Amino acid sequence: MLSNKAFNIFKKTLKTILLSPVLPILMASPDNVEGEVKFAGTVIEVDSQVVSKITSFNRKVSVSEQDITGSEDIVPGTDVLHQVFTSIAVSETADIEGITIESAAAGLDDGQSELKDAVDQGKIITLKSTRNTGYGWSLSGFFTSYEEGADTSGVYTYKGSFRINSKVEITPGS
C-alpha cells in the first residue's frame, strides 16, 4: 500500500505525463490565434473629423426578392407550381454602439454635439472600420435610429442602426 505522500507524487507525475501533450494548447492565449480577424479601430467621422469610437459593430445584409414563377415551373407529376424567386435589391445596415470623444480643438463635448447634430439632421456620415492589418472599409450612410445616454462615469454612450449606402475598401497606406 502506498503512503499518502507517495500517492500524491504518483498523481502529480501522472497528471504531468497526461497533460504534457495538450498543455501548450490549454495555455495558448486566445489573442494568439493565427489568422483571426479582430475588431479594431472603428470610428465615425462627421465632416472628416473623428467624433466617435465604435465599441460594438454588427453588420446585416438583406436581400429583396421577386416571385418569377412561370407556368413552366410545375412540380413533376402534379399541377402544382414550384415557386421561383430572383433577388432584386440588396441593402446593408449595421447595428452599432459606441462612445463619443471630445475634440481637442473645440472643447469638452464637441464630438457628442457633432454626432447628435448629424443624426438629428439625417446627414451622410462616414464610418471607418480598420483591422490591425490596416485593411478595412470606409462606409458612407446615415443613422436610421439612434439612442444616447450617460451614467455617473460621465461617458456618453450611444447605440443605433446605420444605413450603409456605399463602401470603399481601405488598404494599408491609403
Backbone as JSON Lines, residues from 0, in Angstrom:
{"i":0,"aa":"M","n":[0.83,-1.17,0.0],"ca":[0.0,0.0,0.0],"c":[0.88,1.24,0.0]}
{"i":1,"aa":"L","n":[0.46,2.22,-0.83],"ca":[1.21,3.48,-0.95],"c":[0.84,4.43,0.17]}
{"i":2,"aa":"S","n":[1.84,5.17,0.62],"ca":[1.55,6.2,1.62],"c":[0.9,7.39,0.92]}
{"i":3,"aa":"N","n":[0.29,8.26,1.69],"ca":[-0.33,9.46,1.12],"c":[0.67,10.29,0.33]}
{"i":4,"aa":"K","n":[1.9,10.4,0.85],"ca":[2.93,11.19,0.18],"c":[3.28,10.56,-1.16]}
{"i":5,"aa":"A","n":[3.5,9.26,-1.17],"ca":[3.83,8.56,-2.41],"c":[2.68,8.63,-3.41]}
{"i":6,"aa":"F","n":[1.45,8.5,-2.91],"ca":[0.28,8.56,-3.78],"c":[0.15,9.95,-4.41]}
{"i":7,"aa":"N","n":[0.38,11.02,-3.65],"ca":[0.31,12.38,-4.19],"c":[1.39,12.63,-5.24]}
{"i":8,"aa":"I","n":[2.6,12.09,-5.01],"ca":[3.67,12.21,-6.01],"c":[3.28,11.46,-7.27]}
{"i":9,"aa":"F","n":[2.72,10.25,-7.11],"ca":[2.26,9.46,-8.26],"c":[1.19,10.24,-9.05]}
{"i":10,"aa":"K","n":[0.21,10.84,-8.35],"ca":[-0.86,11.62,-9.01],"c":[-0.28,12.8,-9.78]}
{"i":11,"aa":"K","n":[0.65,13.49,-9.16],"ca":[1.26,14.67,-9.79],"c":[2.03,14.26,-11.05]}
{"i":12,"aa":"T","n":[2.79,13.18,-10.95],"ca":[3.57,12.68,-12.1],"c":[2.65,12.24,-13.23]}
{"i":13,"aa":"L","n":[1.61,11.5,-12.89],"ca":[0.65,11.04,-13.89],"c":[-0.03,12.23,-14.58]}
{"i":14,"aa":"K","n":[-0.43,13.21,-13.81],"ca":[-1.08,14.4,-14.37],"c":[-0.14,15.11,-15.35]}
{"i":15,"aa":"T","n":[1.14,15.24,-14.97],"ca":[2.12,15.89,-15.83],"c":[2.31,15.11,-17.13]}
{"i":16,"aa":"I","n":[2.4,13.79,-17.03],"ca":[2.58,12.94,-18.22],"c":[1.37,13.04,-19.14]}
{"i":17,"aa":"L","n":[0.17,12.99,-18.57],"ca":[-1.05,13.02,-19.38],"c":[-1.31,14.39,-19.99]}
{"i":18,"aa":"L","n":[-0.98,15.45,-19.28],"ca":[-1.28,16.79,-19.77],"c":[-0.19,17.4,-20.65]}
{"i":19,"aa":"S","n":[1.03,16.86,-20.6],"ca":[2.13,17.49,-21.33],"c":[1.87,17.67,-22.82]}
{"i":20,"aa":"P","n":[1.22,16.72,-23.53],"ca":[0.97,16.97,-24.95],"c":[-0.06,18.08,-25.2]}
{"i":21,"aa":"V","n":[-1.0,18.28,-24.28],"ca":[-2.05,19.27,-24.52],"c":[-1.84,20.56,-23.74]}
{"i":22,"aa":"L","n":[-0.84,20.59,-22.87],"ca":[-0.61,21.78,-22.06],"c":[-0.37,23.03,-22.9]}
{"i":23,"aa":"P","n":[0.44,22.98,-23.97],"ca":[0.61,24.18,-24.78],"c":[-0.71,24.68,-25.38]}
{"i":24,"aa":"I","n":[-1.59,23.78,-25.72],"ca":[-2.89,24.16,-26.28],"c":[-3.74,24.81,-25.2]}
{"i":25,"aa":"L","n":[-3.74,24.23,-24.0],"ca":[-4.53,24.78,-22.9],"c":[-4.0,26.14,-22.47]}
{"i":26,"aa":"M","n":[-2.69,26.34,-22.56],"ca":[-2.07,27.58,-22.12],"c":[-2.1,28.66,-23.2]}
{"i":27,"aa":"A","n":[-2.41,28.31,-24.43],"ca":[-2.4,29.3,-25.52],"c":[-3.42,30.39,-25.25]}
{"i":28,"aa":"S","n":[-2.99,31.59,-25.51],"ca":[-3.88,32.74,-25.32],"c":[-4.78,32.86,-26.54]}
{"i":29,"aa":"P","n":[-6.05,33.23,-26.34],"ca":[-6.93,33.44,-27.49],"c":[-6.44,34.59,-28.36]}
{"i":30,"aa":"D","n":[-5.56,35.44,-27.81],"ca":[-5.02,36.56,-28.59],"c":[-4.01,36.09,-29.62]}
{"i":31,"aa":"N","n":[-3.55,34.86,-29.52],"ca":[-2.5,34.37,-30.39],"c":[-3.02,33.46,-31.5]}
{"i":32,"aa":"V","n":[-4.3,33.47,-31.79],"ca":[-4.85,32.6,-32.83],"c":[-4.45,33.17,-34.18]}
{"i":33,"aa":"E","n":[-3.7,32.39,-34.94],"ca":[-3.2,32.85,-36.22],"c":[-4.35,33.01,-37.22]}
{"i":34,"aa":"G","n":[-4.34,34.12,-37.95],"ca":[-5.34,34.37,-38.98],"c":[-6.67,34.89,-38.46]}
{"i":35,"aa":"E","n":[-6.79,35.03,-37.15],"ca":[-8.05,35.5,-36.57],"c":[-8.23,36.99,-36.88]}
{"i":36,"aa":"V","n":[-9.42,37.37,-37.35],"ca":[-9.72,38.77,-37.64],"c":[-10.27,39.4,-36.37]}
{"i":37,"aa":"K","n":[-9.65,40.48,-35.94],"ca":[-10.05,41.11,-34.69],"c":[-10.72,42.44,-34.96]}
{"i":38,"aa":"F","n":[-11.64,42.81,-34.09],"ca":[-12.32,44.09,-34.15],"c":[-11.33,45.14,-33.67]}
{"i":39,"aa":"A","n":[-11.04,46.1,-34.52],"ca":[-10.03,47.09,-34.15],"c":[-10.61,48.49,-34.28]}
{"i":40,"aa":"G","n":[-9.82,49.39,-34.82],"ca":[-10.18,50.8,-34.87],"c":[-11.35,51.11,-35.78]}
{"i":41,"aa":"T","n":[-12.52,51.31,-35.2],"ca":[-13.69,51.72,-35.97],"c":[-14.16,53.04,-35.39]}
{"i":42,"aa":"V","n":[-14.28,54.03,-36.24],"ca":[-14.64,55.37,-35.8],"c":[-15.73,55.95,-36.7]}
{"i":43,"aa":"I","n":[-16.38,57.01,-36.23],"ca":[-17.33,57.76,-37.03],"c":[-16.74,59.12,-37.32]}
{"i":44,"aa":"E","n":[-16.83,59.53,-38.58],"ca":[-16.37,60.85,-38.97],"c":[-17.55,61.69,-39.42]}
{"i":45,"aa":"V","n":[-17.58,62.94,-38.98],"ca":[-18.54,63.93,-39.46],"c":[-17.71,65.06,-40.03]}
{"i":46,"aa":"D","n":[-17.93,65.39,-41.3],"ca":[-17.14,66.42,-41.98],"c":[-15.64,66.17,-41.81]}
{"i":47,"aa":"S","n":[-15.23,64.93,-42.02],"ca":[-13.82,64.48,-41.96],"c":[-13.19,64.61,-40.58]}
{"i":48,"aa":"Q","n":[-13.97,64.8,-39.54],"ca":[-13.44,64.86,-38.17],"c":[-13.95,63.66,-37.39]}
{"i":49,"aa":"V","n":[-13.04,62.94,-36.73],"ca":[-13.43,61.79,-35.91],"c":[-14.17,62.29,-34.68]}
{"i":50,"aa":"V","n":[-15.43,61.82,-34.51],"ca":[-16.25,62.27,-33.39],"c":[-16.68,61.12,-32.48]}
{"i":51,"aa":"S","n":[-16.4,59.89,-32.88],"ca":[-16.87,58.76,-32.08],"c":[-16.04,57.52,-32.34]}
{"i":52,"aa":"K","n":[-15.98,56.69,-31.32],"ca":[-15.32,55.39,-31.39],"c":[-16.39,54.31,-31.26]}
{"i":53,"aa":"I","n":[-16.38,53.34,-32.15],"ca":[-17.35,52.25,-32.13],"c":[-16.84,51.15,-31.19]}
{"i":54,"aa":"T","n":[-17.7,50.69,-30.3],"ca":[-17.32,49.61,-29.38],"c":[-17.99,48.29,-29.73]}
{"i":55,"aa":"S","n":[-19.03,48.34,-30.57],"ca":[-19.73,47.12,-31.0],"c":[-20.27,47.35,-32.4]}
{"i":56,"aa":"F","n":[-20.11,46.36,-33.28],"ca":[-20.49,46.51,-34.68],"c":[-21.06,45.19,-35.19]}
{"i":57,"aa":"N","n":[-22.32,45.22,-35.66],"ca":[-22.95,44.02,-36.21],"c":[-23.55,44.38,-37.57]}
{"i":58,"aa":"R","n":[-22.99,43.81,-38.62],"ca":[-23.41,44.11,-39.99],"c":[-24.52,43.16,-40.41]}
{"i":59,"aa":"K","n":[-25.56,43.73,-41.08],"ca":[-26.66,42.91,-41.59],"c":[-26.86,43.21,-43.07]}
{"i":60,"aa":"V","n":[-27.05,42.16,-43.85],"ca":[-27.36,42.31,-45.27],"c":[-28.74,41.71,-45.49]}
{"i":61,"aa":"S","n":[-29.57,42.44,-46.22],"ca":[-30.92,41.98,-46.51],"c":[-31.11,41.97,-48.03]}
{"i":62,"aa":"V","n":[-31.71,40.92,-48.53],"ca":[-31.92,40.8,-49.98],"c":[-33.43,40.79,-50.24]}
{"i":63,"aa":"S","n":[-33.87,41.71,-51.1],"ca":[-35.28,41.73,-51.52],"c":[-35.42,40.8,-52.72]}
{"i":64,"aa":"E","n":[-36.58,40.17,-52.79],"ca":[-36.78,39.2,-53.87],"c":[-38.1,39.43,-54.57]}
{"i":65,"aa":"Q","n":[-38.18,38.87,-55.77],"ca":[-39.41,38.97,-56.55],"c":[-39.76,37.58,-57.07]}
{"i":66,"aa":"D","n":[-41.03,37.26,-57.0],"ca":[-41.53,35.98,-57.5],"c":[-41.53,36.01,-59.02]}
{"i":67,"aa":"I","n":[-40.81,35.08,-59.64],"ca":[-40.77,34.99,-61.11],"c":[-41.29,33.64,-61.6]}
{"i":68,"aa":"T","n":[-42.17,33.05,-60.8],"ca":[-42.73,31.75,-61.14],"c":[-43.51,31.85,-62.44]}
{"i":69,"aa":"G","n":[-43.25,30.92,-63.31],"ca":[-43.98,30.86,-64.58],"c":[-44.76,29.56,-64.69]}
{"i":70,"aa":"S","n":[-45.59,29.48,-65.75],"ca":[-46.43,28.3,-65.92],"c":[-45.6,27.03,-66.16]}
{"i":71,"aa":"E","n":[-44.35,27.19,-66.54],"ca":[-43.48,26.03,-66.78],"c":[-42.85,25.49,-65.49]}
{"i":72,"aa":"D","n":[-43.01,26.21,-64.37],"ca":[-42.4,25.82,-63.09],"c":[-43.34,24.91,-62.29]}
{"i":73,"aa":"I","n":[-43.58,23.73,-62.83],"ca":[-44.52,22.78,-62.22],"c":[-43.75,21.67,-61.53]}
{"i":74,"aa":"V","n":[-44.23,21.27,-60.35],"ca":[-43.66,20.12,-59.65],"c":[-43.97,18.9,-60.5]}
{"i":75,"aa":"P","n":[-42.94,18.14,-60.9],"ca":[-43.17,16.99,-61.79],"c":[-44.26,16.05,-61.29]}
{"i":76,"aa":"G","n":[-45.16,15.68,-62.2],"ca":[-46.23,14.73,-61.89],"c":[-47.43,15.35,-61.2]}
{"i":77,"aa":"T","n":[-47.46,16.7,-61.1],"ca":[-48.59,17.36,-60.45],"c":[-49.0,18.59,-61.26]}
{"i":78,"aa":"D","n":[-50.05,19.23,-60.81],"ca":[-50.46,20.52,-61.38],"c":[-50.06,21.68,-60.46]}
{"i":79,"aa":"V","n":[-49.16,21.4,-59.51],"ca":[-48.75,22.39,-58.51],"c":[-47.53,23.16,-59.01]}
{"i":80,"aa":"L","n":[-47.58,24.47,-58.83],"ca":[-46.44,25.3,-59.22],"c":[-45.34,25.25,-58.16]}
{"i":81,"aa":"H","n":[-44.11,25.24,-58.62],"ca":[-42.95,25.34,-57.75],"c":[-42.47,26.8,-57.84]}
{"i":82,"aa":"Q","n":[-42.58,27.55,-56.75],"ca":[-42.23,28.97,-56.79],"c":[-40.75,29.16,-57.05]}
{"i":83,"aa":"V","n":[-40.43,30.16,-57.87],"ca":[-39.07,30.54,-58.2],"c":[-38.93,32.04,-57.93]}
{"i":84,"aa":"F","n":[-37.84,32.42,-57.27],"ca":[-37.61,33.82,-56.92],"c":[-36.27,34.28,-57.47]}
{"i":85,"aa":"T","n":[-36.13,35.59,-57.64],"ca":[-34.86,36.19,-58.01],"c":[-34.61,37.37,-57.08]}
{"i":86,"aa":"S","n":[-33.36,37.63,-56.83],"ca":[-33.02,38.79,-55.99],"c":[-33.12,40.05,-56.84]}
{"i":87,"aa":"I","n":[-33.66,41.11,-56.24],"ca":[-33.82,42.36,-56.98],"c":[-33.14,43.54,-56.31]}
{"i":88,"aa":"A","n":[-32.8,43.42,-55.03],"ca":[-32.11,44.52,-54.33],"c":[-31.4,43.98,-53.1]}
{"i":89,"aa":"V","n":[-30.29,44.61,-52.78],"ca":[-29.52,44.25,-51.59],"c":[-29.38,45.52,-50.76]}
{"i":90,"aa":"S","n":[-29.7,45.4,-49.47],"ca":[-29.49,46.54,-48.57],"c":[-28.6,46.1,-47.43]}
{"i":91,"aa":"E","n":[-27.9,47.07,-46.86],"ca":[-26.94,46.75,-45.81],"c":[-27.09,47.76,-44.68]}
{"i":92,"aa":"T","n":[-27.13,47.26,-43.46],"ca":[-27.18,48.1,-42.27],"c":[-26.18,47.58,-41.26]}
{"i":93,"aa":"A","n":[-25.9,48.4,-40.27],"ca":[-25.04,47.98,-39.17],"c":[-25.66,48.47,-37.87]}
{"i":94,"aa":"D","n":[-25.78,47.57,-36.9],"ca":[-26.18,47.96,-35.55],"c":[-24.88,48.27,-34.83]}
{"i":95,"aa":"I","n":[-24.78,49.49,-34.32],"ca":[-23.53,49.9,-33.7],"c":[-23.77,50.47,-32.32]}
{"i":96,"aa":"E","n":[-22.74,50.39,-31.5],"ca":[-22.71,51.02,-30.19],"c":[-21.36,51.69,-30.07]}
{"i":97,"aa":"G","n":[-21.32,52.78,-29.32],"ca":[-20.03,53.45,-29.19],"c":[-20.02,54.5,-28.11]}
{"i":98,"aa":"I","n":[-18.89,55.19,-28.06],"ca":[-18.71,56.31,-27.16],"c":[-18.27,57.51,-27.98]}
{"i":99,"aa":"T","n":[-18.72,58.69,-27.58],"ca":[-18.28,59.88,-28.27],"c":[-16.97,60.34,-27.66]}
{"i":100,"aa":"I","n":[-16.2,61.05,-28.46],"ca":[-14.91,61.54,-27.97],"c":[-14.9,63.05,-28.08]}
{"i":101,"aa":"E","n":[-14.14,63.66,-27.2],"ca":[-14.12,65.12,-27.21],"c":[-13.1,65.61,-28.23]}
{"i":102,"aa":"S","n":[-13.37,66.79,-28.74],"ca":[-12.49,67.41,-29.71],"c":[-11.4,68.17,-28.95]}
{"i":103,"aa":"A","n":[-10.15,67.93,-29.29],"ca":[-9.05,68.63,-28.63],"c":[-9.09,70.12,-28.97]}
{"i":104,"aa":"A","n":[-9.57,70.45,-30.17],"ca":[-9.58,71.85,-30.6],"c":[-10.82,72.6,-30.11]}
{"i":105,"aa":"A","n":[-11.98,71.98,-30.16],"ca":[-13.22,72.72,-29.95],"c":[-13.83,72.57,-28.56]}
{"i":106,"aa":"G","n":[-13.37,71.64,-27.76],"ca":[-13.9,71.6,-26.41],"c":[-14.44,70.27,-25.96]}
{"i":107,"aa":"L","n":[-14.89,70.27,-24.72],"ca":[-15.26,69.08,-23.99],"c":[-16.28,68.18,-24.67]}
{"i":108,"aa":"D","n":[-17.32,68.73,-25.24],"ca":[-18.44,67.89,-25.66],"c":[-18.69,67.98,-27.16]}
{"i":109,"aa":"D","n":[-17.68,68.48,-27.89],"ca":[-17.85,68.72,-29.31],"c":[-18.21,67.46,-30.09]}
{"i":110,"aa":"G","n":[-17.54,66.33,-29.79],"ca":[-17.83,65.09,-30.51],"c":[-19.27,64.65,-30.32]}
{"i":111,"aa":"Q","n":[-19.78,64.74,-29.08],"ca":[-21.16,64.39,-28.79],"c":[-22.11,65.29,-29.57]}
{"i":112,"aa":"S","n":[-21.84,66.58,-29.57],"ca":[-22.71,67.54,-30.25],"c":[-22.7,67.31,-31.76]}
{"i":113,"aa":"E","n":[-21.53,67.09,-32.34],"ca":[-21.45,66.89,-33.79],"c":[-22.15,65.61,-34.22]}
{"i":114,"aa":"L","n":[-21.98,64.55,-33.46],"ca":[-22.66,63.29,-33.79],"c":[-24.17,63.46,-33.67]}
{"i":115,"aa":"K","n":[-24.62,64.06,-32.59],"ca":[-26.05,64.28,-32.38],"c":[-26.63,65.17,-33.48]}
{"i":116,"aa":"D","n":[-25.93,66.25,-33.84],"ca":[-26.4,67.14,-34.91],"c":[-26.5,66.38,-36.24]}
{"i":117,"aa":"A","n":[-25.51,65.55,-36.53],"ca":[-25.52,64.78,-37.78],"c":[-26.71,63.83,-37.81]}
{"i":118,"aa":"V","n":[-27.0,63.2,-36.66],"ca":[-28.14,62.28,-36.58],"c":[-29.44,63.06,-36.72]}
{"i":119,"aa":"D","n":[-29.58,64.16,-35.97],"ca":[-30.81,64.96,-35.99],"c":[-31.1,65.52,-37.38]}
{"i":120,"aa":"Q","n":[-30.06,65.76,-38.17],"ca":[-30.23,66.35,-39.49],"c":[-30.23,65.3,-40.61]}
{"i":121,"aa":"G","n":[-30.07,64.04,-40.24],"ca":[-30.04,62.98,-41.25],"c":[-28.85,63.09,-42.18]}
{"i":122,"aa":"K","n":[-27.75,63.63,-41.69],"ca":[-26.56,63.84,-42.51],"c":[-25.9,62.53,-42.93]}
{"i":123,"aa":"I","n":[-25.29,62.55,-44.08],"ca":[-24.46,61.44,-44.52],"c":[-23.15,61.54,-43.74]}
{"i":124,"aa":"I","n":[-22.79,60.45,-43.08],"ca":[-21.55,60.41,-42.33],"c":[-20.74,59.2,-42.75]}
{"i":125,"aa":"T","n":[-19.5,59.15,-42.3],"ca":[-18.6,58.07,-42.67],"c":[-18.23,57.25,-41.44]}
{"i":126,"aa":"L","n":[-18.34,55.96,-41.59],"ca":[-17.93,55.01,-40.55],"c":[-16.72,54.28,-41.1]}
{"i":127,"aa":"K","n":[-15.58,54.42,-40.45],"ca":[-14.35,53.77,-40.93],"c":[-13.99,52.63,-40.0]}
{"i":128,"aa":"S","n":[-13.88,51.45,-40.57],"ca":[-13.53,50.26,-39.82],"c":[-12.22,49.71,-40.37]}
{"i":129,"aa":"T","n":[-11.18,49.74,-39.54],"ca":[-9.86,49.29,-39.97],"c":[-9.35,48.23,-39.0]}
{"i":130,"aa":"R","n":[-8.96,47.08,-39.55],"ca":[-8.43,45.99,-38.73],"c":[-6.96,46.27,-38.39]}
{"i":131,"aa":"N","n":[-6.4,45.46,-37.51],"ca":[-5.0,45.62,-37.11],"c":[-4.04,45.52,-38.28]}
{"i":132,"aa":"T","n":[-4.45,44.84,-39.34],"ca":[-3.61,44.67,-40.53],"c":[-3.57,45.92,-41.39]}
{"i":133,"aa":"G","n":[-4.47,46.88,-41.14],"ca":[-4.55,48.09,-41.96],"c":[-5.63,48.0,-43.01]}
{"i":134,"aa":"Y","n":[-6.2,46.81,-43.24],"ca":[-7.29,46.65,-44.19],"c":[-8.63,46.94,-43.51]}
{"i":135,"aa":"G","n":[-9.6,47.32,-44.29],"ca":[-10.91,47.57,-43.73],"c":[-11.85,48.21,-44.74]}
{"i":136,"aa":"W","n":[-12.85,48.95,-44.22],"ca":[-13.87,49.56,-45.07],"c":[-14.19,50.96,-44.6]}
{"i":137,"aa":"S","n":[-14.45,51.83,-45.56],"ca":[-15.0,53.15,-45.27],"c":[-16.45,53.08,-45.73]}
{"i":138,"aa":"L","n":[-17.38,53.21,-44.78],"ca":[-18.81,53.05,-45.06],"c":[-19.49,54.41,-44.98]}
{"i":139,"aa":"S","n":[-20.23,54.75,-46.0],"ca":[-20.95,56.02,-46.05],"c":[-22.44,55.76,-45.89]}
{"i":140,"aa":"G","n":[-23.11,56.57,-45.05],"ca":[-24.53,56.38,-44.85],"c":[-25.07,57.31,-43.78]}
{"i":141,"aa":"F","n":[-26.14,56.89,-43.13],"ca":[-26.79,57.72,-42.12],"c":[-27.45,56.83,-41.08]}
{"i":142,"aa":"F","n":[-27.74,57.41,-39.92],"ca":[-28.43,56.67,-38.86],"c":[-29.92,56.6,-39.16]}
{"i":143,"aa":"T","n":[-30.5,55.42,-39.02],"ca":[-31.95,55.27,-39.14],"c":[-32.61,55.23,-37.77]}
{"i":144,"aa":"S","n":[-31.82,54.95,-36.73],"ca":[-32.29,55.05,-35.34],"c":[-31.08,55.36,-34.48]}
{"i":145,"aa":"Y","n":[-31.33,56.03,-33.35],"ca":[-30.22,56.48,-32.51],"c":[-30.72,56.69,-31.09]}
{"i":146,"aa":"E","n":[-30.0,56.15,-30.12],"ca":[-30.29,56.35,-28.7],"c":[-28.99,56.75,-28.03]}
{"i":147,"aa":"E","n":[-29.08,57.67,-27.06],"ca":[-27.87,58.05,-26.35],"c":[-28.12,58.1,-24.86]}
{"i":148,"aa":"G","n":[-27.05,58.04,-24.1],"ca":[-27.18,58.1,-22.66],"c":[-25.83,58.3,-22.02]}
{"i":149,"aa":"A","n":[-25.85,58.48,-20.72],"ca":[-24.63,58.61,-19.93],"c":[-24.94,58.12,-18.53]}
{"i":150,"aa":"D","n":[-23.9,57.8,-17.79],"ca":[-24.09,57.41,-16.41],"c":[-23.13,58.2,-15.54]}
{"i":151,"aa":"T","n":[-22.95,57.78,-14.31],"ca":[-22.13,58.53,-13.38],"c":[-20.66,58.6,-13.8]}
{"i":152,"aa":"S","n":[-20.24,57.72,-14.72],"ca":[-18.86,57.79,-15.2],"c":[-18.64,59.02,-16.07]}
{"i":153,"aa":"G","n":[-19.75,59.61,-16.56],"ca":[-19.65,60.8,-17.39],"c":[-19.37,60.5,-18.85]}
{"i":154,"aa":"V","n":[-19.31,59.24,-19.23],"ca":[-19.04,58.86,-20.62],"c":[-20.35,58.78,-21.38]}
{"i":155,"aa":"Y","n":[-20.44,59.53,-22.48],"ca":[-21.61,59.45,-23.34],"c":[-21.53,58.18,-24.17]}
{"i":156,"aa":"T","n":[-22.59,57.39,-24.15],"ca":[-22.65,56.2,-24.98],"c":[-23.87,56.31,-25.89]}
{"i":157,"aa":"Y","n":[-23.86,55.57,-26.96],"ca":[-24.99,55.57,-27.87],"c":[-25.08,54.22,-28.55]}
{"i":158,"aa":"K","n":[-26.24,53.97,-29.14],"ca":[-26.42,52.81,-29.99],"c":[-27.42,53.19,-31.05]}
{"i":159,"aa":"G","n":[-27.33,52.52,-32.19],"ca":[-28.24,52.84,-33.26],"c":[-28.04,51.94,-34.46]}
{"i":160,"aa":"S","n":[-28.9,52.16,-35.44],"ca":[-28.79,51.44,-36.72],"c":[-28.3,52.42,-37.77]}
{"i":161,"aa":"F","n":[-27.36,51.95,-38.56],"ca":[-26.7,52.78,-39.56],"c":[-26.97,52.18,-40.94]}
{"i":162,"aa":"R","n":[-27.57,52.96,-41.84],"ca":[-27.83,52.51,-43.21],"c":[-26.57,52.73,-44.03]}
{"i":163,"aa":"I","n":[-26.05,51.67,-44.62],"ca":[-24.83,51.75,-45.43],"c":[-25.25,51.92,-46.89]}
{"i":164,"aa":"N","n":[-24.91,53.09,-47.46],"ca":[-25.25,53.35,-48.86],"c":[-24.1,53.02,-49.8]}
{"i":165,"aa":"S","n":[-22.87,53.18,-49.33],"ca":[-21.72,52.84,-50.17],"c":[-20.56,52.44,-49.28]}
{"i":166,"aa":"K","n":[-19.65,51.68,-49.86],"ca":[-18.47,51.27,-49.11],"c":[-17.27,51.23,-50.04]}
{"i":167,"aa":"V","n":[-16.13,51.62,-49.48],"ca":[-14.88,51.65,-50.22],"c":[-13.87,50.89,-49.38]}
{"i":168,"aa":"E","n":[-13.12,49.99,-50.02],"ca":[-12.13,49.21,-49.3],"c":[-10.95,50.09,-48.89]}
{"i":169,"aa":"I","n":[-10.48,49.89,-47.65],"ca":[-9.3,50.58,-47.15],"c":[-8.16,49.58,-47.21]}
{"i":170,"aa":"T","n":[-7.05,50.0,-47.79],"ca":[-5.86,49.16,-47.84],"c":[-4.74,49.88,-47.1]}
{"i":171,"aa":"P","n":[-3.78,49.14,-46.55],"ca":[-2.7,49.79,-45.81],"c":[-2.01,50.86,-46.67]}
{"i":172,"aa":"G","n":[-1.79,52.01,-46.06],"ca":[-1.14,53.1,-46.77],"c":[-2.07,53.98,-47.58]}
{"i":173,"aa":"S","n":[-3.38,53.66,-47.59],"ca":[-4.3,54.5,-48.39],"c":[-4.92,55.58,-47.55]}
